[in-house]
Amino acid sequence: MTTNVQEPSLLPPSAIPEGCVPWNGEHARVWADAAVPWWVPVRPRRWSFELALWCAVLVAFALLTTTDLPPELAALLPLQVMWSLWRPEVVRFSAPVLIALVAIRATELSWPALVCATLLVLASVTATELRARARARQRRSALATAGGVTAVPPDADGRVRRGGLFLKFGAGVGVPGVVLIATADLWRWTSDRQVALAEGLFIVGLALTMLLSGALGRRRALTLRATPATVLRVLVGKDDHEDAVVYATDDTEALRPLFTVATRAVRDDENGEEDKDDKGDEEELEELLDAPAKTGARAPLREAVLYGIPCDGAEILLLSAAKEPGEPPVAEWSTGPVRPLAAGAARRRIAREKRAAVRAARDKARDEELAATVRAGTVVVPVRRWRAGPVDWLASFLTVQWCLGYFLLGIDDSLWFRGLLLLFGLMCAVRVPVKLRWRITADRTGIWLNRLRAPRHIPWDELRAARRESFELQLRVRDGDNWAVAAPRWAWWQRRRGLIHPYDALAAELSAMIADPALRPTGESEVGERGRQLWPFAVLLGLAWTALLVTRWLS
């Protein structure tokens, strides 16, 4: 059973290149069967970039603190894992380097480290070769299906922004890495010199990864625009992360997704306007790090023409039917690589979508009931205030416990580790006052948010939405400077007890005020009602943490 029973929106015949054949179920099945086995890792989504980056940093730090690995191996091993997932092109060059380093340092390594490094090299090389062969099979299958039909992509003369964000980030990230490597010999203690060298090599490796990703993405985008591309007719939908999901033309019920790819629609006012580079980078960063809320609802399918050869890591263009009848077709360039879905992954994806649809229907009914209750019970007052409650106090307690855990378990026998311990404490000192003392004040002009510095004012016209996403209460602002605060939440326990999370109630009340100006407060708040500045509390906590660490180090 599927949640998508709508007929696909059709492209106008003039938008379909002459001779373009449909990618039907039989041909798509051959293409899908050419994918790698289920146990071979594939490219993760772009929105998981930040999470994987932090995981790699933590692994590198753990290798430095818990093993006797040389600095170059401690930096290269986690990078090898990242390259095998994101940049398999690098593995063929990095694996020989890693093997040479292990051979040179073999007498200095313990046998568990030697075995783990060897297994990592074998696993990464095997996975990379299997992916390369699957990619070649998928290319041959797609070319055979297209029958040699090609066409010039629409908007081929437009400005190419692909890879710009990674190129800028890579150049910025590489600077501190080079500085650490250059100054590694200036540290007094041997352990500090090793940490500086390992961290510098790791940061430079990350920077080179970003630069290579940006360069390869831009080169592939330019190649796709330069010559007539292979074309196929497909069906395309959207998932919860606004990535394009491609199906065979006869899979109108969306039962077997073939691959997903991150895309961005071409706007008519973008071509030839160089002064929008910064805006484009901000949009790309938003797509990369700030995925939209999951609704569980699957977007209706649309007929599309696929330009390019679909395979693992490929660059494509989708010219799809518009969402609204009578509008022109929408051209969407890929902003990330094609990610094929194996049969098992496709089945799990469909199962997740069904469960998400059930949860979405249940949550929608609950939210509608809550919104109706809020609207009926809302009394227009001069000023309305919300403030931190028990769930926020619990979040603050957990944050303090996390920081104290680092204090009790932290290894502080070098300047690097002491600096990290101080940094973690100062981060907690900044976050805890916000969690304990946040306040939202609504009046006729908008809302006021207290913060470390002076209260921030957001006019009603600038406030896009208020929602609870996972553990966070999020206020979305049109200028992109959003506000959020997090607290624990147990959905199953709330459903069982019939309770409403404070963030849900607050988001429902603010949403009602955003939608209906008649429900907004009528007065204007005083300065004292907008909350105090929180920086004095943060300074006190930071000084207390610093004094605690200094006392420990001196003893």
LUMZA-376359 format. One record per residue (C-alpha): residue number from 1; residue in one letter; y, z, x. Coordinates in steps of 0.5 Angstrom, whole numbers, plus 500, padded with zeros to 3 digits. Last residue first. Example, Ala and Ser with C-alpha at 12.3 -4.5 7.8 and 13.67 -1.06 7.14 Angstrom:
BEGIN
2, S, 498, 514, 527
1, A, 491, 516, 525
REM end
This chain:
BEGIN
555, S, 542, 587, 594
554, L, 548, 582, 595
553, W, 544, 576, 591
552, R, 543, 580, 585
551, T, 550, 583, 585
550, V, 553, 576, 586
549, L, 548, 574, 580
548, L, 551, 579, 575
547, A, 558, 578, 577
546, T, 557, 571, 576
545, W, 554, 572, 569
544, A, 560, 577, 567
543, L, 565, 572, 570
542, G, 562, 567, 566
541, L, 561, 571, 559
540, L, 569, 573, 560
539, V, 571, 566, 561
538, A, 567, 564, 555
537, F, 570, 569, 551
536, P, 577, 568, 553
535, W, 576, 560, 552
534, L, 574, 561, 544
533, Q, 581, 560, 541
532, R, 582, 563, 535
531, G, 580, 560, 528
530, R, 584, 556, 523
529, E, 586, 562, 518
528, G, 591, 565, 523
527, V, 595, 558, 524
526, E, 596, 558, 516
525, S, 592, 553, 512
524, E, 596, 548, 507
523, G, 594, 548, 500
522, T, 590, 544, 495
521, P, 583, 544, 497
520, R, 579, 538, 496
519, L, 575, 537, 490
518, A, 580, 532, 487
517, P, 579, 528, 493
516, D, 572, 526, 491
515, A, 568, 523, 497
514, I, 570, 527, 503
513, M, 570, 533, 498
512, A, 563, 532, 496
511, S, 561, 531, 503
510, L, 564, 537, 505
509, E, 560, 541, 500
508, A, 553, 538, 501
507, A, 554, 539, 509
506, L, 556, 546, 508
505, A, 550, 547, 503
504, D, 545, 543, 508
503, Y, 548, 547, 514
502, P, 546, 554, 511
501, H, 539, 552, 510
500, I, 537, 552, 503
499, L, 531, 556, 500
498, G, 526, 555, 496
497, R, 521, 559, 499
496, R, 516, 554, 501
495, R, 521, 549, 502
494, Q, 525, 553, 506
493, W, 518, 555, 510
492, W, 516, 548, 511
491, A, 523, 546, 513
490, W, 524, 551, 519
489, R, 531, 551, 522
488, P, 534, 553, 528
487, A, 541, 552, 530
486, A, 545, 547, 532
485, V, 553, 545, 532
484, A, 556, 538, 532
483, W, 563, 535, 533
482, N, 564, 527, 533
481, D, 569, 524, 538
480, G, 568, 517, 535
479, D, 575, 515, 533
478, R, 572, 515, 526
477, V, 569, 522, 526
476, R, 562, 524, 524
475, L, 561, 532, 523
474, Q, 554, 534, 525
473, L, 550, 540, 523
472, E, 544, 540, 528
471, F, 537, 542, 528
470, S, 534, 535, 525
469, E, 541, 532, 522
468, R, 545, 536, 517
467, R, 551, 531, 515
466, A, 558, 531, 514
465, A, 561, 524, 514
464, R, 567, 519, 516
463, L, 572, 524, 517
462, E, 578, 520, 519
461, D, 581, 519, 512
460, W, 581, 527, 511
459, P, 585, 528, 517
458, I, 581, 532, 523
457, H, 585, 538, 526
456, R, 583, 541, 532
455, P, 584, 548, 534
454, A, 587, 550, 541
453, R, 582, 551, 547
452, L, 575, 553, 547
451, R, 574, 551, 539
450, N, 576, 552, 532
449, L, 575, 546, 528
448, W, 581, 545, 522
447, I, 579, 540, 516
446, G, 584, 535, 513
445, T, 591, 535, 510
444, R, 589, 539, 503
443, D, 586, 544, 507
442, A, 579, 545, 510
441, T, 578, 551, 515
440, I, 571, 550, 519
439, R, 570, 556, 524
438, W, 565, 557, 530
437, R, 565, 564, 533
436, L, 558, 565, 535
435, K, 555, 558, 537
434, V, 562, 556, 540
433, P, 562, 563, 544
432, V, 555, 562, 546
431, R, 556, 554, 549
430, V, 561, 556, 554
429, A, 558, 562, 557
428, C, 551, 558, 557
427, M, 553, 552, 561
426, L, 556, 558, 566
425, G, 549, 561, 566
424, F, 546, 554, 568
423, L, 551, 552, 573
422, L, 550, 559, 577
421, L, 542, 558, 577
420, L, 543, 551, 579
419, G, 548, 553, 585
418, R, 543, 559, 587
417, F, 538, 554, 587
416, W, 542, 549, 592
415, L, 544, 555, 596
414, S, 537, 557, 598
413, D, 532, 563, 597
412, D, 534, 563, 589
411, I, 528, 561, 586
410, G, 529, 563, 578
409, L, 524, 567, 574
408, L, 529, 573, 572
407, F, 535, 569, 572
406, Y, 532, 563, 569
405, G, 529, 567, 563
404, L, 536, 570, 562
403, C, 539, 563, 561
402, W, 534, 562, 556
401, Q, 534, 569, 553
400, V, 542, 568, 552
399, T, 541, 561, 548
398, L, 535, 564, 544
397, F, 540, 570, 542
396, S, 546, 564, 541
395, A, 541, 560, 536
394, L, 540, 567, 532
393, W, 547, 568, 531
392, D, 548, 561, 529
391, V, 542, 562, 524
390, P, 545, 569, 522
389, G, 552, 566, 520
388, A, 558, 562, 523
387, R, 564, 560, 519
386, W, 566, 556, 513
385, R, 573, 556, 510
384, R, 576, 553, 504
383, V, 584, 553, 503
382, P, 588, 553, 496
381, V, 582, 553, 492
380, V, 579, 548, 488
379, V, 572, 551, 485
378, T, 566, 547, 487
377, G, 560, 550, 482
376, A, 559, 543, 479
375, R, 560, 539, 485
374, V, 555, 544, 489
373, T, 550, 544, 484
372, A, 550, 536, 483
371, A, 550, 535, 491
370, L, 544, 540, 491
369, E, 540, 536, 486
368, E, 542, 530, 490
367, D, 540, 533, 496
366, R, 533, 535, 494
365, A, 532, 529, 490
364, K, 533, 525, 497
363, D, 529, 530, 501
362, R, 523, 528, 497
361, A, 524, 521, 497
360, A, 525, 521, 504
359, R, 519, 525, 506
358, V, 515, 520, 502
357, A, 518, 515, 506
356, A, 517, 518, 512
355, R, 510, 519, 511
354, K, 509, 512, 509
353, E, 513, 510, 515
352, R, 509, 514, 520
351, A, 503, 511, 517
350, I, 506, 504, 518
349, R, 508, 506, 525
348, R, 501, 509, 527
347, R, 498, 502, 524
346, A, 502, 498, 529
345, A, 501, 502, 535
344, G, 493, 501, 534
343, A, 494, 494, 533
342, A, 499, 493, 539
341, L, 506, 493, 538
340, P, 510, 488, 543
339, R, 517, 491, 546
338, V, 522, 486, 547
337, P, 527, 488, 552
336, G, 534, 491, 550
335, T, 541, 488, 547
334, S, 538, 482, 544
333, W, 543, 478, 541
332, E, 544, 478, 533
331, A, 546, 472, 529
330, V, 548, 473, 522
329, P, 547, 467, 517
328, P, 553, 466, 513
327, E, 554, 470, 506
326, G, 552, 467, 499
325, P, 547, 473, 498
324, E, 548, 479, 501
323, K, 544, 482, 507
322, A, 545, 475, 511
321, A, 539, 471, 513
320, S, 537, 471, 520
319, L, 539, 468, 527
318, L, 535, 472, 532
317, L, 536, 471, 539
316, I, 531, 473, 545
315, E, 530, 476, 552
314, A, 523, 478, 554
313, G, 521, 484, 556
312, D, 514, 483, 553
311, C, 513, 477, 550
310, P, 517, 473, 545
309, I, 519, 466, 548
308, G, 527, 465, 546
307, Y, 530, 463, 539
306, L, 527, 466, 533
305, V, 530, 463, 527
304, A, 530, 468, 521
303, E, 528, 470, 514
302, R, 530, 477, 512
301, L, 526, 483, 510
300, P, 528, 489, 506
299, A, 530, 495, 510
298, R, 525, 500, 510
297, A, 527, 507, 507
296, G, 525, 513, 512
295, T, 532, 515, 512
294, K, 533, 517, 519
293, A, 540, 518, 522
292, P, 543, 513, 527
291, A, 541, 513, 534
290, D, 547, 516, 539
289, L, 545, 515, 546
288, L, 544, 508, 547
287, E, 547, 505, 541
286, E, 553, 509, 542
285, L, 553, 507, 549
284, E, 553, 500, 547
283, E, 559, 501, 542
282, E, 563, 504, 547
281, D, 561, 498, 552
280, G, 564, 493, 547
279, K, 570, 497, 546
278, D, 571, 497, 553
277, D, 570, 490, 554
276, K, 575, 488, 548
275, D, 581, 486, 552
274, E, 577, 480, 554
273, E, 577, 476, 547
272, G, 574, 470, 548
271, N, 569, 470, 542
270, E, 569, 477, 539
269, D, 573, 476, 533
268, D, 567, 472, 529
267, R, 562, 478, 531
266, V, 555, 477, 534
265, A, 550, 482, 531
264, R, 547, 487, 536
263, T, 540, 488, 537
262, A, 534, 492, 540
261, V, 527, 489, 540
260, T, 521, 491, 536
259, F, 514, 487, 536
258, L, 509, 484, 532
257, P, 509, 489, 525
256, R, 503, 488, 521
255, L, 504, 490, 514
254, A, 511, 488, 512
253, E, 509, 486, 505
252, T, 512, 479, 506
251, D, 507, 478, 512
250, D, 507, 470, 511
249, T, 512, 469, 516
248, A, 510, 473, 521
247, Y, 513, 480, 523
246, V, 519, 482, 527
245, V, 522, 489, 527
244, A, 530, 489, 529
243, D, 532, 496, 532
242, E, 537, 500, 527
241, H, 534, 506, 529
240, D, 530, 507, 523
239, D, 527, 501, 523
238, K, 530, 494, 521
237, G, 527, 487, 518
236, V, 525, 480, 521
235, L, 521, 475, 518
234, V, 519, 469, 523
233, R, 521, 462, 524
232, L, 520, 460, 531
231, V, 525, 456, 536
230, T, 524, 455, 544
229, A, 531, 455, 547
228, P, 535, 449, 549
227, T, 539, 451, 556
226, A, 544, 456, 558
225, R, 544, 461, 553
224, L, 537, 464, 554
223, T, 538, 463, 562
222, L, 545, 467, 561
221, A, 541, 473, 557
220, R, 536, 473, 562
219, R, 541, 474, 568
218, R, 545, 479, 564
217, G, 538, 483, 563
216, L, 536, 482, 570
215, A, 543, 485, 573
214, G, 543, 491, 568
213, S, 536, 493, 569
212, L, 537, 492, 577
211, L, 544, 496, 577
210, M, 540, 502, 573
209, T, 534, 502, 577
208, L, 539, 502, 583
207, A, 543, 508, 581
206, L, 536, 512, 579
205, G, 534, 510, 586
204, V, 540, 513, 589
203, I, 540, 519, 585
202, F, 533, 520, 587
201, L, 534, 519, 595
200, G, 540, 524, 594
199, E, 536, 529, 591
198, A, 531, 529, 596
197, L, 536, 529, 602
196, A, 540, 534, 599
195, V, 534, 538, 598
194, Q, 531, 537, 605
193, R, 538, 539, 608
192, D, 538, 545, 604
191, S, 531, 547, 606
190, T, 532, 546, 613
189, W, 538, 551, 613
188, R, 545, 550, 615
187, W, 547, 543, 611
186, L, 551, 538, 615
185, D, 544, 534, 616
184, A, 544, 532, 609
183, T, 552, 529, 609
182, A, 550, 522, 608
181, I, 544, 522, 604
180, L, 548, 527, 599
179, V, 554, 522, 599
178, V, 550, 516, 598
177, G, 547, 520, 591
176, P, 554, 522, 589
175, V, 556, 514, 589
174, G, 550, 511, 586
173, V, 551, 514, 579
172, G, 558, 510, 578
171, A, 555, 504, 580
170, G, 549, 505, 576
169, F, 553, 507, 570
168, K, 558, 500, 571
167, L, 552, 496, 571
166, F, 548, 499, 566
165, L, 554, 498, 561
164, G, 555, 491, 563
163, G, 547, 489, 562
162, R, 549, 484, 556
161, R, 556, 483, 555
160, V, 556, 475, 555
159, R, 562, 472, 552
158, G, 560, 467, 547
157, D, 559, 459, 549
156, A, 551, 460, 546
155, D, 554, 462, 540
154, P, 548, 459, 536
153, P, 542, 458, 541
152, V, 541, 450, 543
151, A, 534, 448, 540
150, T, 527, 447, 542
149, V, 521, 445, 539
148, G, 515, 444, 544
147, G, 510, 446, 539
146, A, 512, 452, 537
145, T, 505, 455, 536
144, A, 503, 453, 543
143, L, 509, 456, 546
142, A, 508, 463, 543
141, S, 501, 463, 545
140, R, 503, 461, 552
139, R, 508, 466, 553
138, Q, 503, 472, 550
137, R, 498, 470, 555
136, A, 503, 471, 561
135, R, 506, 477, 558
134, A, 499, 480, 557
133, R, 497, 478, 565
132, A, 504, 482, 567
131, R, 502, 488, 563
130, L, 495, 488, 566
129, E, 498, 488, 573
128, T, 503, 493, 571
127, A, 498, 498, 568
126, T, 494, 497, 574
125, V, 499, 498, 579
124, S, 502, 504, 576
123, A, 495, 507, 575
122, L, 493, 506, 582
121, V, 500, 508, 585
120, L, 499, 515, 581
119, L, 492, 516, 583
118, T, 494, 516, 590
117, A, 500, 520, 589
116, C, 495, 525, 585
115, V, 490, 525, 591
114, L, 494, 526, 597
113, A, 498, 532, 593
112, P, 491, 535, 591
111, W, 489, 534, 599
110, S, 495, 538, 602
109, L, 500, 533, 605
108, E, 502, 534, 612
107, T, 497, 530, 615
106, A, 498, 524, 610
105, R, 505, 523, 612
104, I, 504, 516, 615
103, A, 499, 514, 610
102, V, 503, 517, 604
101, L, 509, 514, 606
100, A, 506, 507, 607
99, I, 502, 507, 600
98, L, 509, 509, 597
97, V, 512, 503, 600
96, P, 507, 499, 598
95, A, 507, 501, 591
94, S, 515, 500, 591
93, F, 515, 493, 591
92, R, 510, 491, 586
91, V, 512, 497, 582
90, V, 519, 494, 582
89, E, 518, 488, 576
88, P, 515, 494, 572
87, R, 522, 496, 571
86, W, 522, 501, 565
85, L, 515, 504, 564
84, S, 512, 503, 571
83, W, 519, 504, 574
82, M, 520, 511, 571
81, V, 513, 513, 574
80, Q, 515, 511, 581
79, L, 522, 514, 580
78, P, 518, 521, 579
77, L, 514, 519, 586
76, L, 520, 517, 590
75, A, 524, 523, 590
74, A, 519, 528, 592
73, L, 516, 523, 597
72, E, 522, 522, 600
71, P, 524, 529, 601
70, P, 517, 531, 604
69, L, 512, 534, 599
68, D, 511, 542, 600
67, T, 510, 543, 593
66, T, 513, 548, 588
65, T, 521, 547, 589
64, L, 521, 540, 591
63, L, 516, 538, 586
62, A, 519, 542, 580
61, F, 526, 539, 582
60, A, 523, 531, 582
59, V, 520, 533, 575
58, L, 526, 536, 572
57, V, 530, 530, 574
56, A, 525, 525, 571
55, C, 525, 529, 565
54, W, 532, 528, 564
53, L, 532, 521, 565
52, A, 526, 520, 560
51, L, 530, 524, 555
50, E, 537, 520, 556
49, F, 533, 513, 556
48, S, 529, 515, 549
47, W, 535, 511, 545
46, R, 532, 505, 549
45, R, 526, 505, 546
44, P, 520, 506, 551
43, R, 517, 500, 555
42, V, 509, 500, 554
41, P, 504, 505, 557
40, V, 497, 502, 558
39, W, 492, 506, 554
38, W, 492, 501, 547
37, P, 490, 495, 551
36, V, 495, 490, 553
35, A, 497, 485, 548
34, A, 494, 478, 547
33, D, 491, 480, 541
32, A, 498, 480, 538
31, W, 499, 473, 540
30, V, 493, 470, 537
29, R, 494, 474, 531
28, A, 501, 471, 530
27, H, 498, 464, 530
26, E, 494, 466, 524
25, G, 499, 470, 521
24, N, 504, 465, 521
23, W, 510, 463, 526
22, P, 513, 458, 522
21, V, 515, 451, 525
20, C, 522, 449, 527
19, G, 522, 441, 527
18, E, 529, 441, 525
17, P, 533, 447, 527
16, I, 534, 452, 521
15, A, 541, 454, 519
14, S, 542, 448, 515
13, P, 536, 450, 510
12, P, 540, 456, 508
11, L, 536, 462, 511
10, L, 532, 466, 505
9, S, 532, 474, 504
8, P, 525, 476, 503
7, E, 522, 478, 497
6, Q, 522, 486, 495
5, V, 516, 490, 496
4, N, 517, 494, 502
3, T, 514, 501, 501
2, T, 507, 498, 503
1, M, 500, 500, 500
REM end
